[in-house]
Amino acid sequence: MSTSKSKKTKSPAAAATETFVVERVQTGFRMEKRMLKVLKALAEYHDLALGDLVEGIVLHAFEGKSAFGAQSLERIADLKRIYGLELGAEAAHRLTEA
């Protein structure tokens, strides 16, 4: 006779509040100036540290998902317009220094 253990599934609310312990390191990298301004403003809009915002974007990208909903995408479009960022995905990996 075999016994099976049922797995408890977490509710979406419980999963959203789960935390993960990580080790963070200080890093420095160069980025297009207006892009950084947009990211900083977006982090402030969401009340996040810039590093937390970037981590979220990367984790979503690694799974082929968008990190932003419709409202955030509208805000990003506004911020890009405010800071004069006209670059889109087509410019990825094709930027050169002025």
Biopython code that builds the backbone (N, CA, C, O; Angstrom):
import numpy as np
from Bio.PDB.StructureBuilder import StructureBuilder

atoms = [
    (1, "MET", "N", (0.843, -1.173, 0.000)),
    (1, "MET", "CA", (0.000, 0.000, 0.000)),
    (1, "MET", "C", (0.889, 1.236, 0.000)),
    (1, "MET", "O", (1.805, 1.352, 0.813)),
    (2, "SER", "N", (0.620, 2.132, -0.890)),
    (2, "SER", "CA", (1.412, 3.352, -0.937)),
    (2, "SER", "C", (0.594, 4.516, -0.396)),
    (2, "SER", "O", (-0.626, 4.582, -0.547)),
    (3, "THR", "N", (1.302, 5.409, 0.225)),
    (3, "THR", "CA", (0.628, 6.611, 0.713)),
    (3, "THR", "C", (1.129, 7.789, -0.098)),
    (3, "THR", "O", (2.304, 7.862, -0.459)),
    (4, "SER", "N", (0.267, 8.665, -0.366)),
    (4, "SER", "CA", (0.685, 9.851, -1.109)),
    (4, "SER", "C", (0.493, 11.084, -0.241)),
    (4, "SER", "O", (-0.475, 11.206, 0.510)),
    (5, "LYS", "N", (1.426, 11.967, -0.369)),
    (5, "LYS", "CA", (1.328, 13.228, 0.356)),
    (5, "LYS", "C", (0.791, 14.277, -0.610)),
    (5, "LYS", "O", (1.289, 14.438, -1.724)),
    (6, "SER", "N", (-0.204, 14.960, -0.166)),
    (6, "SER", "CA", (-0.727, 16.014, -1.038)),
    (6, "SER", "C", (0.115, 17.270, -0.860)),
    (6, "SER", "O", (0.490, 17.643, 0.251)),
    (7, "LYS", "N", (0.394, 17.901, -1.978)),
    (7, "LYS", "CA", (1.151, 19.144, -1.944)),
    (7, "LYS", "C", (0.187, 20.299, -1.740)),
    (7, "LYS", "O", (-0.847, 20.395, -2.402)),
    (8, "LYS", "N", (0.542, 21.161, -0.823)),
    (8, "LYS", "CA", (-0.273, 22.353, -0.628)),
    (8, "LYS", "C", (0.135, 23.386, -1.669)),
    (8, "LYS", "O", (1.322, 23.652, -1.861)),
    (9, "THR", "N", (-0.824, 23.946, -2.316)),
    (9, "THR", "CA", (-0.521, 25.010, -3.270)),
    (9, "THR", "C", (-0.761, 26.343, -2.584)),
    (9, "THR", "O", (-1.699, 26.503, -1.804)),
    (10, "LYS", "N", (0.084, 27.267, -2.885)),
    (10, "LYS", "CA", (-0.021, 28.589, -2.282)),
    (10, "LYS", "C", (-1.016, 29.428, -3.061)),
    (10, "LYS", "O", (-1.103, 29.357, -4.287)),
    (11, "SER", "N", (-1.750, 30.209, -2.324)),
    (11, "SER", "CA", (-2.652, 31.148, -2.984)),
    (11, "SER", "C", (-1.812, 32.219, -3.670)),
    (11, "SER", "O", (-0.675, 32.463, -3.265)),
    (12, "PRO", "N", (-2.351, 32.857, -4.694)),
    (12, "PRO", "CA", (-1.586, 33.922, -5.358)),
    (12, "PRO", "C", (-1.139, 35.013, -4.387)),
    (12, "PRO", "O", (-0.040, 35.550, -4.523)),
    (13, "ALA", "N", (-1.981, 35.341, -3.411)),
    (13, "ALA", "CA", (-1.610, 36.378, -2.442)),
    (13, "ALA", "C", (-0.442, 35.917, -1.582)),
    (13, "ALA", "O", (0.467, 36.699, -1.301)),
    (14, "ALA", "N", (-0.456, 34.648, -1.161)),
    (14, "ALA", "CA", (0.641, 34.124, -0.344)),
    (14, "ALA", "C", (1.924, 34.052, -1.154)),
    (14, "ALA", "O", (3.001, 34.353, -0.638)),
    (15, "ALA", "N", (1.821, 33.658, -2.412)),
    (15, "ALA", "CA", (3.008, 33.581, -3.267)),
    (15, "ALA", "C", (3.597, 34.966, -3.496)),
    (15, "ALA", "O", (4.815, 35.108, -3.597)),
    (16, "ALA", "N", (2.765, 35.973, -3.578)),
    (16, "ALA", "CA", (3.239, 37.332, -3.828)),
    (16, "ALA", "C", (3.976, 37.919, -2.635)),
    (16, "ALA", "O", (4.788, 38.829, -2.797)),
    (17, "THR", "N", (3.705, 37.410, -1.437)),
    (17, "THR", "CA", (4.363, 37.943, -0.244)),
    (17, "THR", "C", (5.559, 37.112, 0.186)),
    (17, "THR", "O", (6.250, 37.479, 1.136)),
    (18, "GLU", "N", (5.817, 36.013, -0.486)),
    (18, "GLU", "CA", (6.966, 35.172, -0.164)),
    (18, "GLU", "C", (8.250, 35.943, -0.469)),
    (18, "GLU", "O", (8.331, 36.657, -1.468)),
    (19, "THR", "N", (9.245, 35.795, 0.391)),
    (19, "THR", "CA", (10.517, 36.479, 0.171)),
    (19, "THR", "C", (11.612, 35.461, -0.105)),
    (19, "THR", "O", (11.501, 34.294, 0.270)),
    (20, "PHE", "N", (12.663, 35.914, -0.761)),
    (20, "PHE", "CA", (13.787, 35.070, -1.123)),
    (20, "PHE", "C", (15.063, 35.739, -0.640)),
    (20, "PHE", "O", (15.303, 36.913, -0.922)),
    (21, "VAL", "N", (15.871, 34.996, 0.082)),
    (21, "VAL", "CA", (17.131, 35.531, 0.585)),
    (21, "VAL", "C", (18.180, 35.392, -0.509)),
    (21, "VAL", "O", (18.385, 34.301, -1.042)),
    (22, "VAL", "N", (18.842, 36.490, -0.844)),
    (22, "VAL", "CA", (19.856, 36.502, -1.896)),
    (22, "VAL", "C", (21.095, 37.227, -1.395)),
    (22, "VAL", "O", (21.057, 37.928, -0.384)),
    (23, "GLU", "N", (22.178, 37.051, -2.109)),
    (23, "GLU", "CA", (23.396, 37.809, -1.841)),
    (23, "GLU", "C", (23.577, 38.799, -2.982)),
    (23, "GLU", "O", (23.726, 38.406, -4.139)),
    (24, "ARG", "N", (23.562, 40.072, -2.653)),
    (24, "ARG", "CA", (23.727, 41.103, -3.677)),
    (24, "ARG", "C", (25.167, 41.587, -3.686)),
    (24, "ARG", "O", (25.844, 41.586, -2.658)),
    (25, "VAL", "N", (25.623, 42.000, -4.855)),
    (25, "VAL", "CA", (26.969, 42.553, -5.007)),
    (25, "VAL", "C", (26.854, 43.930, -5.652)),
    (25, "VAL", "O", (25.934, 44.197, -6.424)),
    (26, "GLN", "N", (27.792, 44.781, -5.324)),
    (26, "GLN", "CA", (27.851, 46.103, -5.947)),
    (26, "GLN", "C", (28.426, 45.947, -7.348)),
    (26, "GLN", "O", (29.421, 45.248, -7.540)),
    (27, "THR", "N", (27.808, 46.590, -8.315)),
    (27, "THR", "CA", (28.300, 46.506, -9.680)),
    (27, "THR", "C", (28.241, 47.890, -10.318)),
    (27, "THR", "O", (27.473, 48.756, -9.900)),
    (28, "GLY", "N", (29.040, 48.066, -11.298)),
    (28, "GLY", "CA", (28.994, 49.316, -12.043)),
    (28, "GLY", "C", (29.010, 48.990, -13.523)),
    (28, "GLY", "O", (29.829, 48.193, -13.979)),
    (29, "PHE", "N", (28.111, 49.600, -14.269)),
    (29, "PHE", "CA", (28.110, 49.390, -15.711)),
    (29, "PHE", "C", (27.632, 50.660, -16.389)),
    (29, "PHE", "O", (26.939, 51.479, -15.786)),
    (30, "ARG", "N", (28.005, 50.812, -17.627)),
    (30, "ARG", "CA", (27.642, 51.999, -18.394)),
    (30, "ARG", "C", (26.312, 51.758, -19.104)),
    (30, "ARG", "O", (26.016, 50.655, -19.564)),
    (31, "MET", "N", (25.526, 52.827, -19.176)),
    (31, "MET", "CA", (24.208, 52.732, -19.781)),
    (31, "MET", "C", (23.888, 54.062, -20.460)),
    (31, "MET", "O", (24.371, 55.112, -20.036)),
    (32, "GLU", "N", (23.091, 54.015, -21.491)),
    (32, "GLU", "CA", (22.675, 55.223, -22.196)),
    (32, "GLU", "C", (22.013, 56.184, -21.195)),
    (32, "GLU", "O", (21.159, 55.784, -20.404)),
    (33, "LYS", "N", (22.417, 57.429, -21.247)),
    (33, "LYS", "CA", (22.049, 58.438, -20.252)),
    (33, "LYS", "C", (20.531, 58.610, -20.082)),
    (33, "LYS", "O", (20.028, 58.608, -18.959)),
    (34, "ARG", "N", (19.812, 58.756, -21.186)),
    (34, "ARG", "CA", (18.362, 58.979, -21.101)),
    (34, "ARG", "C", (17.634, 57.731, -20.624)),
    (34, "ARG", "O", (16.610, 57.822, -19.946)),
    (35, "MET", "N", (18.169, 56.557, -20.983)),
    (35, "MET", "CA", (17.583, 55.303, -20.530)),
    (35, "MET", "C", (17.667, 55.205, -19.005)),
    (35, "MET", "O", (16.719, 54.782, -18.344)),
    (36, "LEU", "N", (18.813, 55.600, -18.465)),
    (36, "LEU", "CA", (18.993, 55.576, -17.015)),
    (36, "LEU", "C", (18.025, 56.546, -16.339)),
    (36, "LEU", "O", (17.470, 56.231, -15.286)),
    (37, "LYS", "N", (17.819, 57.709, -16.928)),
    (37, "LYS", "CA", (16.874, 58.675, -16.362)),
    (37, "LYS", "C", (15.466, 58.093, -16.319)),
    (37, "LYS", "O", (14.752, 58.259, -15.330)),
    (38, "VAL", "N", (15.070, 57.414, -17.387)),
    (38, "VAL", "CA", (13.750, 56.785, -17.430)),
    (38, "VAL", "C", (13.651, 55.702, -16.358)),
    (38, "VAL", "O", (12.648, 55.625, -15.648)),
    (39, "LEU", "N", (14.677, 54.871, -16.235)),
    (39, "LEU", "CA", (14.654, 53.812, -15.227)),
    (39, "LEU", "C", (14.587, 54.374, -13.812)),
    (39, "LEU", "O", (13.831, 53.871, -12.981)),
    (40, "LYS", "N", (15.368, 55.409, -13.533)),
    (40, "LYS", "CA", (15.341, 56.023, -12.201)),
    (40, "LYS", "C", (13.959, 56.598, -11.891)),
    (40, "LYS", "O", (13.440, 56.418, -10.789)),
    (41, "ALA", "N", (13.369, 57.288, -12.862)),
    (41, "ALA", "CA", (12.039, 57.864, -12.660)),
    (41, "ALA", "C", (10.994, 56.770, -12.483)),
    (41, "ALA", "O", (10.077, 56.915, -11.675)),
    (42, "LEU", "N", (11.124, 55.683, -13.227)),
    (42, "LEU", "CA", (10.188, 54.570, -13.104)),
    (42, "LEU", "C", (10.327, 53.898, -11.744)),
    (42, "LEU", "O", (9.325, 53.535, -11.129)),
    (43, "ALA", "N", (11.549, 53.729, -11.272)),
    (43, "ALA", "CA", (11.774, 53.155, -9.944)),
    (43, "ALA", "C", (11.127, 54.037, -8.878)),
    (43, "ALA", "O", (10.480, 53.539, -7.957)),
    (44, "GLU", "N", (11.308, 55.338, -9.012)),
    (44, "GLU", "CA", (10.696, 56.265, -8.052)),
    (44, "GLU", "C", (9.174, 56.176, -8.115)),
    (44, "GLU", "O", (8.507, 56.180, -7.080)),
    (45, "TYR", "N", (8.628, 56.097, -9.317)),
    (45, "TYR", "CA", (7.180, 55.979, -9.506)),
    (45, "TYR", "C", (6.627, 54.750, -8.785)),
    (45, "TYR", "O", (5.550, 54.803, -8.192)),
    (46, "HIS", "N", (7.374, 53.641, -8.841)),
    (46, "HIS", "CA", (6.946, 52.392, -8.197)),
    (46, "HIS", "C", (7.454, 52.265, -6.765)),
    (46, "HIS", "O", (7.242, 51.238, -6.120)),
    (47, "ASP", "N", (8.122, 53.302, -6.265)),
    (47, "ASP", "CA", (8.684, 53.311, -4.914)),
    (47, "ASP", "C", (9.636, 52.128, -4.701)),
    (47, "ASP", "O", (9.559, 51.421, -3.696)),
    (48, "LEU", "N", (10.525, 51.934, -5.664)),
    (48, "LEU", "CA", (11.524, 50.865, -5.623)),
    (48, "LEU", "C", (12.916, 51.467, -5.739)),
    (48, "LEU", "O", (13.092, 52.559, -6.280)),
    (49, "ALA", "N", (13.895, 50.746, -5.227)),
    (49, "ALA", "CA", (15.283, 51.100, -5.503)),
    (49, "ALA", "C", (15.559, 50.742, -6.961)),
    (49, "ALA", "O", (14.952, 49.818, -7.504)),
    (50, "LEU", "N", (16.465, 51.467, -7.584)),
    (50, "LEU", "CA", (16.795, 51.198, -8.985)),
    (50, "LEU", "C", (17.235, 49.747, -9.172)),
    (50, "LEU", "O", (16.813, 49.097, -10.129)),
    (51, "GLY", "N", (18.066, 49.236, -8.284)),
    (51, "GLY", "CA", (18.529, 47.851, -8.387)),
    (51, "GLY", "C", (17.390, 46.848, -8.325)),
    (51, "GLY", "O", (17.398, 45.855, -9.052)),
    (52, "ASP", "N", (16.400, 47.100, -7.454)),
    (52, "ASP", "CA", (15.244, 46.208, -7.359)),
    (52, "ASP", "C", (14.436, 46.216, -8.654)),
    (52, "ASP", "O", (13.966, 45.172, -9.107)),
    (53, "LEU", "N", (14.279, 47.396, -9.242)),
    (53, "LEU", "CA", (13.569, 47.489, -10.520)),
    (53, "LEU", "C", (14.294, 46.696, -11.597)),
    (53, "LEU", "O", (13.673, 45.925, -12.329)),
    (54, "VAL", "N", (15.604, 46.884, -11.696)),
    (54, "VAL", "CA", (16.391, 46.183, -12.720)),
    (54, "VAL", "C", (16.339, 44.675, -12.487)),
    (54, "VAL", "O", (16.203, 43.912, -13.444)),
    (55, "GLU", "N", (16.444, 44.231, -11.229)),
    (55, "GLU", "CA", (16.338, 42.791, -10.946)),
    (55, "GLU", "C", (14.999, 42.242, -11.427)),
    (55, "GLU", "O", (14.946, 41.166, -12.022)),
    (56, "GLY", "N", (13.926, 42.972, -11.173)),
    (56, "GLY", "CA", (12.604, 42.525, -11.615)),
    (56, "GLY", "C", (12.499, 42.440, -13.125)),
    (56, "GLY", "O", (11.942, 41.483, -13.662)),
    (57, "ILE", "N", (13.034, 43.442, -13.812)),
    (57, "ILE", "CA", (13.017, 43.439, -15.276)),
    (57, "ILE", "C", (13.783, 42.229, -15.808)),
    (57, "ILE", "O", (13.311, 41.538, -16.711)),
    (58, "VAL", "N", (14.957, 41.980, -15.250)),
    (58, "VAL", "CA", (15.798, 40.870, -15.709)),
    (58, "VAL", "C", (15.129, 39.530, -15.437)),
    (58, "VAL", "O", (15.108, 38.667, -16.314)),
    (59, "LEU", "N", (14.580, 39.338, -14.236)),
    (59, "LEU", "CA", (13.931, 38.063, -13.924)),
    (59, "LEU", "C", (12.756, 37.797, -14.858)),
    (59, "LEU", "O", (12.555, 36.663, -15.291)),
    (60, "HIS", "N", (11.987, 38.819, -15.170)),
    (60, "HIS", "CA", (10.891, 38.647, -16.131)),
    (60, "HIS", "C", (11.433, 38.326, -17.521)),
    (60, "HIS", "O", (10.920, 37.433, -18.194)),
    (61, "ALA", "N", (12.460, 39.043, -17.951)),
    (61, "ALA", "CA", (13.038, 38.823, -19.285)),
    (61, "ALA", "C", (13.596, 37.413, -19.421)),
    (61, "ALA", "O", (13.463, 36.794, -20.476)),
    (62, "PHE", "N", (14.222, 36.899, -18.360)),
    (62, "PHE", "CA", (14.773, 35.545, -18.404)),
    (62, "PHE", "C", (13.693, 34.500, -18.656)),
    (62, "PHE", "O", (13.989, 33.415, -19.155)),
    (63, "GLU", "N", (12.442, 34.813, -18.316)),
    (63, "GLU", "CA", (11.330, 33.884, -18.539)),
    (63, "GLU", "C", (10.486, 34.282, -19.752)),
    (63, "GLU", "O", (9.412, 33.724, -19.978)),
    (64, "GLY", "N", (10.976, 35.246, -20.526)),
    (64, "GLY", "CA", (10.250, 35.667, -21.720)),
    (64, "GLY", "C", (8.966, 36.415, -21.419)),
    (64, "GLY", "O", (8.044, 36.419, -22.235)),
    (65, "LYS", "N", (8.896, 37.051, -20.251)),
    (65, "LYS", "CA", (7.691, 37.766, -19.843)),
    (65, "LYS", "C", (7.957, 39.264, -19.808)),
    (65, "LYS", "O", (9.101, 39.703, -19.697)),
    (66, "SER", "N", (6.897, 40.030, -19.904)),
    (66, "SER", "CA", (7.018, 41.478, -19.745)),
    (66, "SER", "C", (6.969, 41.806, -18.261)),
    (66, "SER", "O", (6.158, 41.248, -17.521)),
    (67, "ALA", "N", (7.827, 42.699, -17.836)),
    (67, "ALA", "CA", (7.860, 43.099, -16.429)),
    (67, "ALA", "C", (6.801, 44.153, -16.117)),
    (67, "ALA", "O", (6.605, 44.510, -14.956)),
    (68, "PHE", "N", (6.118, 44.653, -17.143)),
    (68, "PHE", "CA", (5.234, 45.795, -16.950)),
    (68, "PHE", "C", (3.835, 45.541, -17.476)),
    (68, "PHE", "O", (3.643, 44.908, -18.514)),
    (69, "GLY", "N", (2.868, 46.046, -16.738)),
    (69, "GLY", "CA", (1.485, 46.021, -17.169)),
    (69, "GLY", "C", (1.185, 47.243, -18.022)),
    (69, "GLY", "O", (2.064, 48.065, -18.280)),
    (70, "ALA", "N", (-0.055, 47.352, -18.453)),
    (70, "ALA", "CA", (-0.460, 48.440, -19.349)),
    (70, "ALA", "C", (-0.220, 49.816, -18.733)),
    (70, "ALA", "O", (0.257, 50.722, -19.416)),
    (71, "GLN", "N", (-0.542, 49.981, -17.460)),
    (71, "GLN", "CA", (-0.374, 51.289, -16.811)),
    (71, "GLN", "C", (1.099, 51.681, -16.739)),
    (71, "GLN", "O", (1.450, 52.835, -16.988)),
    (72, "SER", "N", (1.958, 50.725, -16.401)),
    (72, "SER", "CA", (3.397, 51.016, -16.344)),
    (72, "SER", "C", (3.950, 51.321, -17.728)),
    (72, "SER", "O", (4.801, 52.199, -17.873)),
    (73, "LEU", "N", (3.480, 50.609, -18.745)),
    (73, "LEU", "CA", (3.945, 50.878, -20.108)),
    (73, "LEU", "C", (3.551, 52.285, -20.560)),
    (73, "LEU", "O", (4.306, 52.947, -21.272)),
    (74, "GLU", "N", (2.368, 52.736, -20.144)),
    (74, "GLU", "CA", (1.962, 54.112, -20.451)),
    (74, "GLU", "C", (2.884, 55.103, -19.750)),
    (74, "GLU", "O", (3.294, 56.103, -20.339)),
    (75, "ARG", "N", (3.206, 54.821, -18.496)),
    (75, "ARG", "CA", (4.110, 55.694, -17.738)),
    (75, "ARG", "C", (5.493, 55.715, -18.382)),
    (75, "ARG", "O", (6.118, 56.772, -18.471)),
    (76, "ILE", "N", (5.972, 54.563, -18.830)),
    (76, "ILE", "CA", (7.275, 54.486, -19.499)),
    (76, "ILE", "C", (7.260, 55.338, -20.767)),
    (76, "ILE", "O", (8.212, 56.072, -21.032)),
    (77, "ALA", "N", (6.190, 55.243, -21.545)),
    (77, "ALA", "CA", (6.081, 56.058, -22.767)),
    (77, "ALA", "C", (6.135, 57.544, -22.420)),
    (77, "ALA", "O", (6.789, 58.324, -23.113)),
    (78, "ASP", "N", (5.446, 57.934, -21.344)),
    (78, "ASP", "CA", (5.486, 59.332, -20.901)),
    (78, "ASP", "C", (6.900, 59.738, -20.504)),
    (78, "ASP", "O", (7.373, 60.806, -20.893)),
    (79, "LEU", "N", (7.579, 58.887, -19.730)),
    (79, "LEU", "CA", (8.936, 59.193, -19.271)),
    (79, "LEU", "C", (9.916, 59.253, -20.441)),
    (79, "LEU", "O", (10.802, 60.107, -20.466)),
    (80, "LYS", "N", (9.759, 58.352, -21.406)),
    (80, "LYS", "CA", (10.626, 58.390, -22.585)),
    (80, "LYS", "C", (10.452, 59.710, -23.327)),
    (80, "LYS", "O", (11.426, 60.305, -23.790)),
    (81, "ARG", "N", (9.219, 60.158, -23.433)),
    (81, "ARG", "CA", (8.938, 61.432, -24.105)),
    (81, "ARG", "C", (9.552, 62.591, -23.306)),
    (81, "ARG", "O", (10.173, 63.483, -23.883)),
    (82, "ILE", "N", (9.377, 62.576, -21.988)),
    (82, "ILE", "CA", (9.906, 63.639, -21.123)),
    (82, "ILE", "C", (11.423, 63.732, -21.238)),
    (82, "ILE", "O", (11.976, 64.829, -21.314)),
    (83, "TYR", "N", (12.097, 62.580, -21.249)),
    (83, "TYR", "CA", (13.559, 62.560, -21.262)),
    (83, "TYR", "C", (14.155, 62.442, -22.665)),
    (83, "TYR", "O", (15.372, 62.328, -22.811)),
    (84, "GLY", "N", (13.316, 62.467, -23.689)),
    (84, "GLY", "CA", (13.809, 62.455, -25.063)),
    (84, "GLY", "C", (14.422, 61.136, -25.494)),
    (84, "GLY", "O", (15.300, 61.115, -26.357)),
    (85, "LEU", "N", (13.976, 60.041, -24.908)),
    (85, "LEU", "CA", (14.494, 58.719, -25.279)),
    (85, "LEU", "C", (13.661, 58.170, -26.430)),
    (85, "LEU", "O", (12.513, 57.768, -26.242)),
    (86, "GLU", "N", (14.245, 58.158, -27.612)),
    (86, "GLU", "CA", (13.537, 57.690, -28.804)),
    (86, "GLU", "C", (13.955, 56.286, -29.213)),
    (86, "GLU", "O", (13.453, 55.752, -30.202)),
    (87, "LEU", "N", (14.864, 55.688, -28.464)),
    (87, "LEU", "CA", (15.349, 54.342, -28.788)),
    (87, "LEU", "C", (14.302, 53.296, -28.433)),
    (87, "LEU", "O", (13.576, 53.430, -27.447)),
    (88, "GLY", "N", (14.238, 52.250, -29.256)),
    (88, "GLY", "CA", (13.360, 51.123, -28.995)),
    (88, "GLY", "C", (14.156, 49.833, -29.057)),
    (88, "GLY", "O", (15.384, 49.855, -29.140)),
    (89, "ALA", "N", (13.460, 48.720, -29.018)),
    (89, "ALA", "CA", (14.114, 47.411, -29.018)),
    (89, "ALA", "C", (15.001, 47.205, -30.241)),
    (89, "ALA", "O", (15.981, 46.463, -30.181)),
    (90, "GLU", "N", (14.661, 47.858, -31.348)),
    (90, "GLU", "CA", (15.461, 47.687, -32.568)),
    (90, "GLU", "C", (16.882, 48.218, -32.404)),
    (90, "GLU", "O", (17.771, 47.857, -33.175)),
    (91, "ALA", "N", (17.102, 49.068, -31.413)),
    (91, "ALA", "CA", (18.433, 49.643, -31.183)),
    (91, "ALA", "C", (19.306, 48.771, -30.274)),
    (91, "ALA", "O", (20.494, 49.042, -30.102)),
    (92, "ALA", "N", (18.711, 47.728, -29.699)),
    (92, "ALA", "CA", (19.461, 46.871, -28.769)),
    (92, "ALA", "C", (20.705, 46.296, -29.440)),
    (92, "ALA", "O", (20.656, 45.839, -30.581)),
    (93, "HIS", "N", (21.806, 46.326, -28.720)),
    (93, "HIS", "CA", (23.096, 45.790, -29.166)),
    (93, "HIS", "C", (23.666, 46.542, -30.372)),
    (93, "HIS", "O", (24.579, 46.049, -31.033)),
    (94, "ARG", "N", (23.130, 47.734, -30.660)),
    (94, "ARG", "CA", (23.619, 48.524, -31.795)),
    (94, "ARG", "C", (24.009, 49.937, -31.386)),
    (94, "ARG", "O", (24.224, 50.789, -32.248)),
    (95, "LEU", "N", (24.105, 50.200, -30.084)),
    (95, "LEU", "CA", (24.441, 51.537, -29.599)),
    (95, "LEU", "C", (25.949, 51.736, -29.624)),
    (95, "LEU", "O", (26.711, 50.829, -29.288)),
    (96, "THR", "N", (26.371, 52.925, -30.022)),
    (96, "THR", "CA", (27.795, 53.268, -30.003)),
    (96, "THR", "C", (27.963, 54.571, -29.237)),
    (96, "THR", "O", (27.022, 55.355, -29.113)),
    (97, "GLU", "N", (29.164, 54.795, -28.726)),
    (97, "GLU", "CA", (29.461, 56.013, -27.962)),
    (97, "GLU", "C", (29.501, 57.225, -28.885)),
    (97, "GLU", "O", (29.894, 57.115, -30.046)),
    (98, "ALA", "N", (29.097, 58.370, -28.369)),
    (98, "ALA", "CA", (29.136, 59.625, -29.133)),
    (98, "ALA", "C", (30.556, 60.160, -29.169)),
    (98, "ALA", "O", (30.805, 61.209, -29.763)),
]
sb = StructureBuilder()
sb.init_structure("model")
sb.init_model(0)
sb.init_chain("A")
sb.init_seg("    ")
for serial, (resi, resn, name, xyz) in enumerate(atoms, 1):
    if name == "N":
        sb.init_residue(resn, " ", resi, " ")
    sb.init_atom(name, np.array(xyz, "f"), 0.0, 1.0, " ", f" {name:<3s}", serial, name[0])
structure = sb.get_structure()
